[in-house]
Amino acid sequence: MPVVRYQIRDEYGLADPELYKPTKRDDPEEILEGVAMAGLVGVLRQLGDLAEFAAEIFHDLHEEVMTTAVRGHALMLRVQQLEAEFPSIEKSFMSQTNSLQFIYNTGIDWHPNIQTDQNLITSGDLPRFILDSYEESRGPPRLFMLDKFDVAGAGACLKRYSDPSFFKVDLSASSKMEVEVQREKTVRKIKVC
């Protein structure tokens, strides 16, 4: 089950509450203009929030891409150098009259059994900035410490909080409560006007 990592706030809720208060005269154009402006302000604030979230997730990605590009370019230069030197080596091999000499060459063993222990272009499996975020994160919670307060006994907290259905029920209950709060606010606004 996916856990909500970042929730985008409602665009109209992000605007200044002053835009929603009743006007002195009930001019429909002013009301519509106020709501449109509130929506625009909310969308701009949403974009700002998403930009901050993207910057948090992808920090140092540009540096990692540039490092990989530099390594790829260096590898390309090495391959071009080998391509330039290959004809002279090929001539010396072709000029050999005795082919038994190639059998006892140690290079024969090396080529079919080549093993790469590391990536040729990138430095490791994961970029450094992702490894940093892993190191900064905390370990799993010690839920066994809460068992003494639970009437269900030992291991109940771990079982309860590692069950995805618990979070689905909790998430649906919290979203229903948010809808109820919004309805109450709407009813209050209507009564005030």
Backbone bond lengths (Angstrom), bond angles and torsions (degrees), N, CA, C in turn:
res aa  C-N    CA-C-N  psi(-1)  N-CA   C-N-CA  omega(-1)  CA-C   N-CA-C  phi
1 M - - - 1.444 - - 1.517 109.50 -
2 P 1.308 118.01 129.54 1.463 119.29 179.20 1.528 110.95 -72.52
3 V 1.305 115.31 138.58 1.452 121.12 176.60 1.524 107.49 -96.23
4 V 1.326 116.93 136.71 1.457 120.96 -179.69 1.514 107.91 -69.54
5 R 1.313 116.10 115.01 1.460 120.28 -178.50 1.518 111.04 -93.30
6 Y 1.299 116.24 -34.65 1.456 120.15 -178.92 1.515 108.03 -146.70
7 Q 1.314 116.43 125.84 1.454 120.41 -178.78 1.522 108.58 -110.21
8 I 1.318 115.38 126.41 1.464 120.53 179.16 1.526 107.86 -79.29
9 R 1.310 115.57 128.33 1.462 120.03 -178.49 1.528 110.34 -76.84
10 D 1.325 115.16 158.44 1.462 121.96 -179.20 1.520 109.93 -64.82
11 E 1.321 116.07 135.94 1.467 119.79 -175.10 1.522 112.68 -65.25
12 Y 1.333 117.72 -35.03 1.464 119.20 -179.94 1.531 111.31 -78.52
13 G 1.311 117.12 -24.92 1.459 120.37 177.25 1.514 112.67 -75.34
14 L 1.325 117.78 -18.83 1.462 121.34 -179.36 1.523 112.66 -82.43
15 A 1.311 116.75 -17.31 1.468 120.06 -176.70 1.525 110.17 -76.71
16 D 1.299 116.05 168.01 1.456 123.13 -179.94 1.530 109.39 -67.76
17 P 1.338 118.75 129.95 1.470 120.37 -179.60 1.528 113.17 -61.92
18 E 1.325 117.23 -19.70 1.469 120.56 178.39 1.527 111.20 -61.65
19 L 1.329 116.67 -26.75 1.462 119.46 -179.12 1.522 112.41 -70.07
20 Y 1.334 116.34 -20.16 1.461 120.02 -175.86 1.522 113.66 -98.05
21 K 1.313 118.18 -9.04 1.465 117.92 -177.01 1.531 109.65 -69.89
22 P 1.318 115.97 155.34 1.473 119.20 -176.23 1.529 111.71 -62.58
23 T 1.306 115.32 143.17 1.462 120.34 179.05 1.526 109.69 -84.99
24 K 1.327 115.68 163.83 1.468 120.37 -178.70 1.525 110.49 -67.93
25 R 1.266 115.39 -40.67 1.461 118.34 175.44 1.531 107.38 -122.38
26 D 1.277 115.64 146.79 1.464 120.37 -175.80 1.518 110.38 -84.10
27 D 1.314 115.16 74.98 1.457 120.81 177.25 1.528 107.82 -92.79
28 P 1.333 119.07 115.34 1.467 120.62 -176.86 1.522 112.85 -60.82
29 E 1.316 117.36 -32.92 1.466 119.21 179.70 1.525 111.03 -66.41
30 E 1.330 117.04 -40.67 1.466 120.23 178.54 1.518 111.03 -64.23
31 I 1.322 115.81 -41.44 1.470 119.74 -179.70 1.523 109.97 -63.56
32 L 1.330 117.33 -47.71 1.465 120.52 179.81 1.526 111.35 -64.11
33 E 1.322 116.49 -38.38 1.461 119.98 178.88 1.529 110.66 -66.04
34 G 1.325 116.63 -39.14 1.464 120.47 177.84 1.516 112.19 -64.69
35 V 1.331 116.05 -43.03 1.469 120.06 178.99 1.521 110.49 -66.46
36 A 1.331 117.54 -41.37 1.468 120.48 178.73 1.520 110.64 -63.79
37 M 1.332 116.39 -40.92 1.465 120.01 178.80 1.527 110.46 -66.52
38 A 1.330 116.73 -39.69 1.466 120.36 177.94 1.525 110.35 -62.60
39 G 1.334 116.56 -41.73 1.467 119.75 177.63 1.509 111.82 -63.47
40 L 1.325 117.32 -41.02 1.464 121.06 179.12 1.525 111.11 -64.64
41 V 1.327 116.28 -43.82 1.469 120.09 177.84 1.522 109.95 -61.64
42 G 1.337 116.02 -42.11 1.460 119.87 179.31 1.514 112.70 -63.47
43 V 1.328 116.96 -42.21 1.473 120.61 178.93 1.525 110.41 -63.58
44 L 1.326 116.59 -41.31 1.469 119.52 178.38 1.528 111.29 -64.23
45 R 1.320 117.10 -39.21 1.466 119.39 177.85 1.523 111.06 -68.84
46 Q 1.345 117.31 -36.07 1.463 120.27 175.10 1.521 110.72 -61.54
47 L 1.325 116.67 -44.11 1.469 120.25 178.43 1.521 110.78 -61.22
48 G 1.323 116.73 -40.12 1.463 120.06 177.15 1.517 111.79 -63.33
49 D 1.337 117.08 -42.90 1.466 120.73 178.08 1.523 111.08 -62.93
50 L 1.341 116.55 -43.50 1.466 119.86 179.45 1.522 111.70 -66.49
51 A 1.330 117.26 -35.07 1.468 120.01 177.33 1.523 110.57 -65.35
52 E 1.332 117.29 -40.51 1.467 120.06 177.06 1.523 110.85 -64.50
53 F 1.336 116.37 -41.20 1.460 120.28 179.80 1.524 110.84 -65.07
54 A 1.339 117.32 -42.25 1.470 120.77 178.04 1.522 110.79 -64.95
55 A 1.327 117.24 -38.67 1.466 119.89 178.02 1.520 110.65 -64.95
56 E 1.327 116.92 -35.83 1.465 120.34 178.37 1.525 111.16 -67.10
57 I 1.329 116.59 -41.29 1.465 120.05 -177.43 1.525 111.66 -73.76
58 F 1.322 116.93 -45.25 1.457 120.54 -171.23 1.521 113.87 -100.16
59 H 1.347 117.92 20.83 1.462 117.72 178.53 1.524 109.24 -62.85
60 D 1.257 117.05 144.14 1.471 125.70 -179.89 1.530 113.87 68.33
61 L 1.322 118.64 3.50 1.461 119.66 178.29 1.522 110.86 -67.01
62 H 1.321 117.45 -38.40 1.463 121.33 179.80 1.524 110.21 -61.46
63 E 1.335 116.98 -43.19 1.465 119.81 179.21 1.527 111.08 -63.19
64 E 1.336 116.00 -38.99 1.466 120.15 179.29 1.530 110.74 -65.42
65 V 1.318 117.03 -41.10 1.470 121.19 178.58 1.524 110.28 -64.84
66 M 1.330 116.96 -41.70 1.464 120.30 -179.97 1.532 110.78 -66.03
67 T 1.333 117.49 -40.06 1.465 120.63 177.50 1.523 110.74 -62.35
68 T 1.330 116.53 -42.85 1.467 120.57 178.39 1.521 110.84 -64.78
69 A 1.325 117.52 -39.02 1.464 120.88 178.60 1.524 111.09 -64.78
70 V 1.327 117.36 -39.83 1.469 120.78 178.50 1.524 110.12 -64.65
71 R 1.338 116.67 -42.63 1.472 119.68 178.72 1.524 111.07 -65.24
72 G 1.325 116.94 -40.53 1.464 120.23 177.53 1.516 111.64 -63.19
73 H 1.335 116.77 -39.49 1.464 120.98 178.03 1.532 110.48 -65.55
74 A 1.340 117.31 -42.05 1.467 120.57 178.05 1.527 110.60 -63.32
75 L 1.331 116.67 -39.75 1.460 120.50 177.79 1.525 110.83 -64.48
76 M 1.331 117.29 -39.69 1.460 121.27 177.94 1.532 110.52 -62.92
77 L 1.340 117.36 -41.29 1.465 120.50 178.38 1.527 111.26 -64.01
78 R 1.330 116.46 -39.19 1.469 119.30 178.33 1.524 111.29 -65.22
79 V 1.329 116.75 -40.41 1.473 120.32 178.71 1.522 110.33 -65.57
80 Q 1.330 117.71 -40.56 1.465 120.62 177.32 1.523 111.12 -63.25
81 Q 1.327 116.53 -38.16 1.467 120.09 177.91 1.529 110.37 -65.15
82 L 1.330 116.87 -41.57 1.469 119.91 177.45 1.529 111.33 -64.97
83 E 1.322 116.82 -39.12 1.464 119.84 177.43 1.520 111.35 -63.04
84 A 1.328 116.61 -35.44 1.468 119.88 179.31 1.525 111.35 -71.66
85 E 1.335 117.53 -35.05 1.466 121.08 -178.03 1.520 112.72 -84.73
86 F 1.321 117.90 -17.46 1.453 121.34 -174.66 1.528 114.29 -60.63
87 P 1.341 121.33 -41.51 1.470 119.65 -178.58 1.534 113.12 -59.38
88 S 1.321 118.45 -37.80 1.471 119.29 179.75 1.530 110.88 -68.29
89 I 1.314 117.59 -37.71 1.470 120.31 177.83 1.521 109.81 -70.27
90 E 1.323 117.06 -38.13 1.454 121.10 179.27 1.524 110.71 -63.00
91 K 1.329 117.14 -39.76 1.470 120.42 178.03 1.519 110.96 -61.04
92 S 1.330 116.89 -43.13 1.471 118.86 -178.53 1.526 110.96 -66.49
93 F 1.336 118.13 -35.15 1.461 120.20 177.69 1.521 111.63 -70.55
94 M 1.296 116.88 -40.05 1.459 120.46 -178.98 1.525 111.97 -71.07
95 S 1.313 116.59 -25.06 1.467 119.05 -179.64 1.529 111.99 -80.18
96 Q 1.325 118.33 -10.70 1.468 121.19 177.70 1.528 109.15 -69.00
97 T 1.328 116.16 132.33 1.469 120.30 -179.63 1.521 111.60 -94.78
98 N 1.307 117.52 -24.71 1.451 121.17 -177.88 1.537 108.65 -101.09
99 S 1.335 117.80 112.55 1.464 121.10 -177.45 1.524 112.73 -81.47
100 L 1.345 119.05 -12.23 1.462 121.25 177.48 1.530 111.31 -65.97
101 Q 1.271 116.05 -21.93 1.455 121.14 -179.71 1.536 110.91 -64.09
102 F 1.320 117.69 -30.33 1.459 121.41 -179.05 1.527 112.17 -73.67
103 I 1.322 117.78 -27.79 1.459 121.29 -178.38 1.523 110.82 -66.84
104 Y 1.311 116.84 -39.04 1.456 120.67 -176.34 1.530 112.55 -88.33
105 N 1.299 117.18 3.92 1.460 121.57 179.71 1.533 109.32 -76.31
106 T 1.326 118.26 133.34 1.470 121.25 -178.56 1.521 112.21 -68.68
107 G 1.307 117.49 -19.83 1.461 120.47 177.85 1.512 112.47 -64.90
108 I 1.329 117.77 -24.43 1.464 121.78 179.06 1.527 109.75 -64.66
109 D 1.325 117.89 -40.97 1.460 121.43 178.60 1.525 111.71 -67.97
110 W 1.291 116.45 -38.32 1.457 121.09 -171.99 1.527 112.59 -69.57
111 H 1.322 118.40 -43.40 1.464 120.78 -172.18 1.526 114.55 -64.99
112 P 1.332 121.01 -46.02 1.462 117.35 -178.79 1.527 113.26 -72.74
113 N 1.317 118.26 -21.01 1.458 120.92 -175.73 1.526 112.44 -108.08
114 I 1.306 117.42 28.79 1.461 119.93 -178.12 1.530 109.66 -68.98
115 Q 1.325 116.11 134.79 1.457 121.64 179.00 1.519 108.09 -129.45
116 T 1.303 115.31 130.15 1.461 118.82 177.36 1.521 108.19 -98.58
117 D 1.313 115.59 122.29 1.458 120.98 179.86 1.522 112.12 -92.89
118 Q 1.306 117.51 -9.59 1.462 120.51 -178.86 1.518 109.49 -145.59
119 N 1.313 114.70 166.22 1.465 119.46 176.74 1.520 109.09 -71.24
120 L 1.306 116.62 144.62 1.459 119.87 -178.39 1.522 112.37 -80.59
121 I 1.327 117.40 -33.20 1.459 119.73 -174.94 1.520 111.59 -103.17
122 T 1.326 117.88 -48.75 1.462 119.96 -179.68 1.516 109.80 -90.30
123 S 1.328 115.74 157.99 1.463 119.36 -173.93 1.517 112.69 -79.79
124 G 1.297 119.55 -29.87 1.452 120.97 -178.32 1.511 111.01 -154.33
125 D 1.326 115.53 -171.79 1.456 119.70 -179.91 1.522 111.92 -72.04
126 L 1.337 116.56 -43.15 1.458 120.81 -178.70 1.516 110.27 -117.74
127 P 1.314 117.26 145.19 1.466 119.25 176.55 1.525 111.07 -63.87
128 R 1.311 115.72 156.12 1.460 121.64 -176.63 1.530 112.30 -60.67
129 F 1.337 117.81 -39.34 1.463 119.07 -176.73 1.527 111.94 -68.82
130 I 1.334 117.70 -28.20 1.461 119.63 175.78 1.522 109.72 -74.73
131 L 1.333 117.37 -40.18 1.458 120.06 176.14 1.521 111.04 -62.05
132 D 1.339 117.31 -37.08 1.466 120.55 177.30 1.523 111.01 -62.18
133 S 1.333 116.63 -41.36 1.471 118.56 179.43 1.523 111.01 -67.69
134 Y 1.341 117.99 -32.17 1.462 120.16 174.81 1.524 110.85 -65.64
135 E 1.328 116.31 -41.62 1.458 119.86 -179.03 1.524 111.89 -68.24
136 E 1.344 116.98 -32.71 1.459 120.73 -179.65 1.523 112.46 -75.00
137 S 1.323 117.14 -24.67 1.460 119.21 -176.52 1.523 110.60 -72.08
138 R 1.304 113.90 151.44 1.458 119.92 -179.80 1.519 109.83 -83.72
139 G 1.304 115.22 161.03 1.454 120.51 177.10 1.519 110.78 -74.86
140 P 1.322 116.69 178.52 1.462 119.26 179.86 1.529 110.18 -65.70
141 P 1.320 117.42 150.41 1.465 119.52 -179.14 1.520 111.28 -67.64
142 R 1.308 115.14 150.60 1.472 120.42 179.53 1.526 108.19 -89.82
143 L 1.308 115.09 81.67 1.462 120.79 -174.89 1.523 112.56 -71.78
144 F 1.310 118.07 -21.07 1.460 120.27 -179.91 1.529 111.33 -62.07
145 M 1.331 117.50 -22.28 1.459 120.68 179.64 1.532 111.35 -71.31
146 L 1.331 117.12 -21.44 1.464 120.88 179.47 1.525 112.99 -86.76
147 D 1.329 117.03 -8.95 1.462 120.25 -176.85 1.526 112.75 -61.62
148 K 1.325 117.68 -30.79 1.468 119.48 -178.16 1.532 111.60 -68.70
149 F 1.339 117.64 -19.07 1.459 120.90 178.46 1.528 112.40 -96.12
150 D 1.307 117.49 -7.15 1.460 121.94 -176.90 1.522 109.59 -97.15
151 V 1.331 116.69 134.39 1.462 120.74 -179.14 1.526 111.79 -75.28
152 A 1.335 117.77 -16.09 1.466 120.81 -177.12 1.526 112.34 -75.42
153 G 1.331 118.77 -15.19 1.452 120.81 176.01 1.514 113.72 104.48
154 A 1.336 113.85 -167.81 1.465 120.76 -175.09 1.530 111.03 -69.06
155 G 1.315 115.76 135.93 1.458 121.85 177.03 1.516 114.52 81.79
156 A 1.327 117.98 0.07 1.469 120.75 -176.46 1.525 111.74 -69.78
157 C 1.324 116.92 -39.93 1.470 119.41 -178.27 1.523 110.83 -65.50
158 L 1.319 116.74 -42.86 1.459 119.82 178.68 1.521 110.18 -61.81
159 K 1.331 116.42 -42.87 1.459 120.40 -179.60 1.532 110.51 -64.81
160 R 1.331 117.23 -42.70 1.458 121.04 -176.96 1.522 111.38 -67.06
161 Y 1.326 117.39 -47.96 1.459 120.32 -173.10 1.523 113.68 -85.08
162 S 1.316 118.38 -6.32 1.462 119.74 173.44 1.527 111.21 -100.71
163 D 1.332 116.81 3.23 1.457 122.17 177.78 1.529 108.97 -90.85
164 P 1.343 118.97 117.23 1.468 120.78 -177.57 1.526 113.77 -62.75
165 S 1.327 117.99 -27.79 1.468 119.45 -178.93 1.526 111.20 -65.53
166 F 1.331 117.86 -29.14 1.467 121.19 176.51 1.519 110.53 -60.23
167 F 1.327 116.96 -43.62 1.453 120.56 -178.36 1.525 111.39 -72.62
168 K 1.326 117.22 -32.44 1.464 119.36 177.09 1.521 110.17 -64.21
169 V 1.329 116.42 -44.27 1.460 120.63 178.92 1.518 109.76 -64.89
170 D 1.335 116.87 -44.37 1.461 121.41 -179.51 1.526 111.00 -63.63
171 L 1.323 117.48 -41.35 1.462 121.22 179.92 1.523 111.17 -66.12
172 S 1.330 117.27 -42.15 1.464 119.39 179.83 1.524 110.67 -67.95
173 A 1.339 117.93 -36.04 1.465 120.68 178.01 1.523 110.83 -66.44
174 S 1.340 117.25 -41.07 1.465 119.56 -179.80 1.527 111.20 -68.79
175 S 1.331 117.71 -35.20 1.468 119.08 178.06 1.526 110.73 -69.72
176 K 1.349 117.74 -34.23 1.464 120.09 175.81 1.525 110.57 -65.58
177 M 1.336 116.33 -38.66 1.466 119.63 178.98 1.526 110.64 -65.35
178 E 1.332 117.12 -38.48 1.463 120.28 177.91 1.524 111.04 -63.00
179 V 1.324 117.09 -39.68 1.461 121.13 178.23 1.525 109.92 -64.46
180 E 1.351 116.89 -41.99 1.462 120.39 178.91 1.523 111.14 -63.21
181 V 1.333 117.56 -41.58 1.463 121.43 178.85 1.520 109.84 -63.07
182 Q 1.327 117.78 -42.18 1.460 121.19 178.15 1.529 110.88 -62.22
183 R 1.342 117.04 -40.63 1.468 120.62 178.88 1.530 110.71 -63.65
184 E 1.347 116.12 -42.61 1.463 119.62 179.08 1.525 110.96 -62.44
185 K 1.324 117.06 -41.86 1.465 120.31 178.65 1.522 110.81 -63.39
186 T 1.331 116.53 -40.02 1.457 120.71 179.92 1.525 110.18 -65.32
187 V 1.330 117.02 -42.36 1.461 121.02 179.44 1.521 109.79 -63.14
188 R 1.341 117.48 -42.28 1.465 121.13 178.90 1.523 111.00 -63.02
189 K 1.327 117.32 -42.26 1.468 120.71 179.97 1.524 110.75 -63.54
190 I 1.315 116.50 -39.93 1.461 120.26 -179.59 1.529 109.89 -66.58
191 K 1.351 117.56 -40.84 1.459 121.06 -179.70 1.519 111.28 -67.49
192 V 1.341 117.77 -35.90 1.457 122.09 -179.00 1.521 110.51 -66.98
193 C 1.323 116.65 -40.38 1.468 120.79 -178.26 1.470 109.36 -72.01
